[in-house]
Structure formats: structure tokens, C-alpha cells
Amino acid sequence: MHLIAAAQMVSTTDKAHNLESATRLVRRAADLGVRLVGLPENFSWMGPEGERSAAAETLEGPTLSRMAELARERRVTLLAGSILETGAPGGRLYNTTVLFGPDGSRLAVYRKMHLFDVDVGDGTPYRESEAVAPGTEVVVADTEPGRLGLSICYDLRFPELYRRMAKQGATLLAVPAAFTLMTGKDHWEVLLRARAIENQCYLFAPAQGGRHSPQRVTWGHAMVVDPWGLVTARASEGEGLAVAPVDPELLARIRKNLPCLQHRRLD
């Protein structure tokens, strides 16, 4: 069995402080014997939509360079939640997660496919697509704890993405997120457990959780869910870790005894 960890952060516009927090959490997870640790969406910067461009970086920029070094330093596989990446068409950005191996190498890059253009009733309209372009590729990568499917936050509401990952051999799903308080309290756990159950995968969901500014509060509750849909670890308030094992024997037994992935009639 391998331990995995979903980190919970309360990121702000202070990149230096955010990176210190991320580094502390990854090191703490490594000290616990964790082999795969994930940071939340927007882990390095959470701020006003109008300031996104100023906070954006390339994949070779200082934030991801530091994460690659941290993965290598602590010999862990590290999912760098997401950053705002420059270079999208029309002068827009990508919301991008990057997976680093224990040697610091870049294993996979996923750009958020579904963009958060909604009014959730908290007084703040969200229009992610005004500055962010959607990605187009489904991304699955091999890691020590299992074959990992990558997604980001609002993607969670689109089950066809996760089914595509399962068809590509995923046994583990990652959902780094910054769910709003309004949607999180009613939908976060339900959706995470559903994606784990219907795809018979382990799922880990790093999260932003707390007050980032007077206008922005996120739900948090970073968690790990097993393939039966049981929550095996959950972070409490504020910064922390949800740590739980991935058991290949449990995964194989569930898929053997309830072979719903083999019973699919529609693709």
C-alpha cells in the first residue's frame, strides 16, 4: 500500500507566503511516508480576476521550478495543484496542473477543460473564461500509487471526463480545487464520492479552504475517497493534510466483484 495526501491551503495574493505554506505541507507529508501529495487549485496565488495576468507564469517559471526541486528534495510524486499559465490563444491564460516525479521530472501537464462561468448566489459573479482558455486534452499518467487521471475543480461536474480517464486505465483520480462556500457545502463531497464510485477509483482532492480576502471564501474539506465511495481522510479547518492509503487489493476486489466498468453499454 502507498500513502497519498491531499493538502489544504488558504492561499492569498502573497506568492512567497503561499509557496512557503505549500513547501511546509509537502515536507510534512513526506515525513509521514506519503508517496503522492497534491496541492490545491491556485495554490501559489489566489486574488482578484482582474489581476490574473500579472500573477501568471510559464511552466518553466519560478513557482513550478520550486515545486520540481521540492519533489526531488523529498523524493515524492507531487501534483502542483494549479497555476495560471501564460501562452493561451488570444492573450488568455490556462489554469494548469503539473505532475512531478520523485526525481523532479515533469510527468504530465493538464489544462483545465471546463471553465467556471456561474452565479452561485454568494454575491460574486464568476467568469473564468474572460481570462482563461479551456484545455482540450484528457491526461492520465503513471505514478507509484497508481495510474492517475488529472482534473481541476469545476471539471468535477462533468462525469464523462472521468469515465474517459477510467477507460484509459486510471485507478486514481485527482481533483485539486477551490470550491466556493455556497457550492461546496452541498455538492463537494457528493460529487467526489460519485466520481470514485462510478469509476471504481481512488480519488484525492486537495482544496482551498478558508477566507482568502474579504470577498472570497472557499469550502475546503480536502479529502481522500476509496473506490467504494468511502471518505478515508478529510482535512479540518484551515491549512492541513488528508492522508490515507491506496490499497491495490481493495481496488482489484471491488472491480472484480462489481464489474460495472465491464458492463458499460455506452461509450
C-alpha positions in Angstrom: 0.0 0.0 0.0 1.1 3.6 -0.6 0.1 6.7 1.3 -1.3 9.6 -0.6 -2.1 13.1 0.8 -4.4 15.9 -0.3 -3.2 19.2 1.0 -5.5 22.0 2.1 -4.4 25.7 1.9 -5.7 29.2 2.3 -3.8 31.0 -0.4 -3.8 34.7 -1.0 -2.1 37.2 -3.3 1.2 36.8 -1.5 3.1 34.3 -3.6 6.0 34.0 -1.2 3.8 33.1 1.7 1.8 30.6 -0.4 4.9 28.8 -1.6 6.2 28.7 2.0 2.9 27.1 3.0 3.0 24.6 0.1 6.5 23.6 0.9 5.8 23.1 4.6 2.8 20.8 3.7 4.7 18.7 1.2 7.6 18.3 3.6 5.2 17.3 6.4 3.5 14.7 4.1 6.9 13.3 3.1 7.8 12.9 6.7 4.7 10.8 7.2 5.8 8.5 4.4 3.4 9.8 1.7 4.4 8.8 -1.8 2.0 11.1 -3.7 1.0 14.5 -2.5 -1.3 17.1 -4.2 -1.7 20.8 -3.7 -4.9 22.7 -4.4 -6.0 24.8 -7.4 -4.4 28.2 -7.4 -2.0 27.1 -4.7 0.5 29.8 -5.5 -1.8 32.7 -6.0 -5.5 33.5 -5.2 -6.6 37.0 -6.0 -9.0 39.3 -8.0 -9.9 38.2 -11.5 -8.5 41.4 -12.9 -5.0 40.7 -11.6 -4.7 37.2 -13.0 -2.4 38.1 -15.9 0.1 39.7 -13.6 0.2 36.5 -11.5 0.7 34.2 -14.4 3.9 32.3 -15.2 5.3 29.8 -17.7 5.8 26.1 -17.0 9.5 26.9 -16.5 8.7 29.8 -14.2 9.8 30.2 -10.5 6.7 28.5 -9.0 6.9 25.2 -10.8 10.7 25.2 -10.7 10.5 25.3 -7.0 7.9 22.5 -6.9 10.1 20.3 -9.2 13.0 21.0 -6.8 10.8 20.1 -3.8 9.7 16.8 -5.3 13.3 15.9 -6.0 14.4 17.0 -2.5 11.8 14.9 -0.7 11.6 12.0 -3.3 7.8 12.3 -3.7 5.5 12.5 -6.6 4.0 16.0 -6.4 0.9 17.3 -8.1 1.3 21.1 -8.2 -2.4 21.9 -7.9 -2.8 24.6 -10.5 -1.2 27.8 -11.6 -2.2 30.4 -14.1 -0.1 29.6 -17.2 0.8 32.2 -19.9 0.6 31.4 -23.6 -3.1 30.6 -24.3 -4.6 31.9 -27.6 -5.9 35.4 -27.7 -3.7 36.6 -24.9 -5.6 34.5 -22.4 -4.2 32.1 -19.8 -4.5 28.4 -18.9 -5.4 27.0 -15.5 -2.8 24.3 -15.4 -1.8 21.5 -13.1 1.6 19.8 -13.4 2.7 16.4 -12.0 6.3 16.0 -11.0 8.1 12.7 -10.4 10.3 11.9 -7.4 13.3 12.9 -9.4 11.8 16.3 -10.2 11.0 15.5 -13.8 7.7 16.7 -15.3 5.4 13.6 -15.8 2.3 15.3 -17.1 0.6 18.6 -17.7 -3.2 19.1 -17.7 -5.0 22.3 -18.6 -8.5 22.8 -17.1 -11.1 21.9 -19.6 -14.3 23.2 -18.0 -14.3 26.9 -17.0 -16.3 28.3 -14.1 -18.7 30.9 -15.6 -21.5 30.8 -13.0 -23.5 32.8 -10.5 -23.7 30.7 -7.3 -25.7 33.2 -5.1 -22.8 34.5 -2.9 -22.9 37.9 -4.4 -19.8 37.3 -6.7 -20.2 36.5 -10.4 -17.5 34.1 -11.6 -16.3 34.4 -15.2 -13.2 32.3 -15.5 -13.4 32.2 -19.3 -12.9 36.0 -19.6 -9.2 35.4 -18.8 -8.7 31.7 -19.1 -8.8 29.4 -22.2 -10.0 25.8 -21.9 -7.6 22.9 -22.3 -8.5 20.1 -24.8 -6.6 17.0 -23.7 -7.5 14.2 -21.3 -4.4 13.4 -19.3 -3.6 10.2 -17.4 -0.1 9.4 -16.1 1.6 6.5 -14.3 2.6 7.0 -10.7 3.8 4.7 -7.9 0.4 4.5 -6.2 -1.5 4.0 -9.5 -2.4 5.4 -12.9 -3.5 8.9 -12.2 -6.2 10.9 -14.1 -5.8 14.7 -13.8 -8.6 17.3 -13.5 -9.2 20.6 -11.8 -12.2 21.9 -9.7 -15.2 22.6 -11.9 -14.3 19.6 -14.1 -15.7 17.5 -11.2 -19.3 18.2 -12.5 -18.6 16.5 -15.9 -18.6 12.7 -15.3 -17.7 11.9 -19.0 -14.2 13.3 -18.4 -13.6 10.8 -15.5 -15.1 7.9 -17.5 -12.7 8.7 -20.3 -9.8 8.5 -17.7 -11.1 5.2 -16.4 -11.2 3.9 -19.9 -7.5 4.9 -20.3 -6.6 2.8 -17.2 -6.9 5.3 -14.4 -7.1 3.8 -10.9 -6.6 7.1 -9.1 -8.3 10.5 -9.8 -7.0 13.9 -8.7 -9.3 16.9 -8.3 -7.3 19.9 -6.9 -10.0 22.6 -6.3 -11.1 25.9 -4.9 -14.8 25.2 -4.4 -16.9 28.1 -3.3 -18.6 28.0 0.1 -22.1 28.0 -1.5 -21.5 25.1 -3.8 -19.1 23.2 -1.6 -21.4 22.8 1.4 -24.0 20.9 -0.8 -22.1 19.4 -3.7 -18.4 18.8 -2.9 -18.5 15.5 -1.0 -21.4 14.2 -3.0 -19.6 14.7 -6.4 -16.3 13.4 -5.2 -17.8 10.2 -3.9 -19.9 9.8 -7.0 -16.8 10.1 -9.3 -15.0 7.5 -7.1 -17.9 5.0 -7.1 -18.9 5.2 -10.7 -15.3 4.8 -11.9 -14.1 2.4 -9.2 -11.1 4.6 -8.5 -9.4 6.1 -5.5 -9.8 9.9 -5.6 -7.9 12.6 -3.8 -9.0 16.2 -3.7 -6.6 18.9 -2.5 -8.6 22.0 -1.6 -8.5 25.7 -0.8 -10.3 26.1 2.5 -10.8 29.4 4.3 -11.0 33.2 3.8 -8.7 34.5 1.1 -9.9 38.1 1.1 -13.0 40.0 2.4 -14.8 38.9 -0.8 -13.6 35.2 -1.2 -14.2 32.2 1.0 -13.7 28.6 -0.1 -15.2 25.4 1.3 -12.1 23.3 1.9 -12.6 19.7 3.2 -9.7 18.3 1.3 -10.3 14.5 1.2 -9.4 11.1 0.0 -12.1 8.7 -1.1 -11.8 5.0 -1.8 -13.2 3.1 -4.8 -16.3 2.1 -2.7 -17.0 5.7 -2.2 -16.0 5.9 1.5 -14.2 9.0 2.7 -11.0 7.7 4.2 -9.4 11.0 5.2 -10.6 14.6 5.5 -8.8 17.8 6.4 -10.3 20.0 9.1 -10.4 23.8 9.0 -7.6 25.8 7.5 -4.2 24.5 6.4 -3.7 20.8 6.7 -3.4 17.4 5.1 -5.8 14.5 4.4 -3.7 11.3 4.4 -4.9 7.8 3.6 -3.5 4.6 2.0 -4.2 3.3 -1.5 -4.8 -0.4 -1.3 -4.4 -2.2 -4.7 -6.0 -5.4 -3.3 -9.2 -3.5 -2.3 -9.3 -1.8 -5.7 -9.0 -5.2 -7.5 -11.6 -6.8 -5.3 -14.2 -4.1 -5.9 -13.6 -4.2 -9.6 -13.8 -8.0 -9.7 -16.9 -8.4 -7.5 -18.8 -5.4 -9.0 -17.5 -5.3 -12.6 -19.6 -2.3 -13.7 -16.8 -0.9 -15.8 -17.0 -4.1 -17.9 -20.8 -3.8 -18.2 -20.8 -0.4 -20.0 -23.2 -0.2 -22.9 -22.4 3.4 -24.0 -19.0 5.0 -24.6 
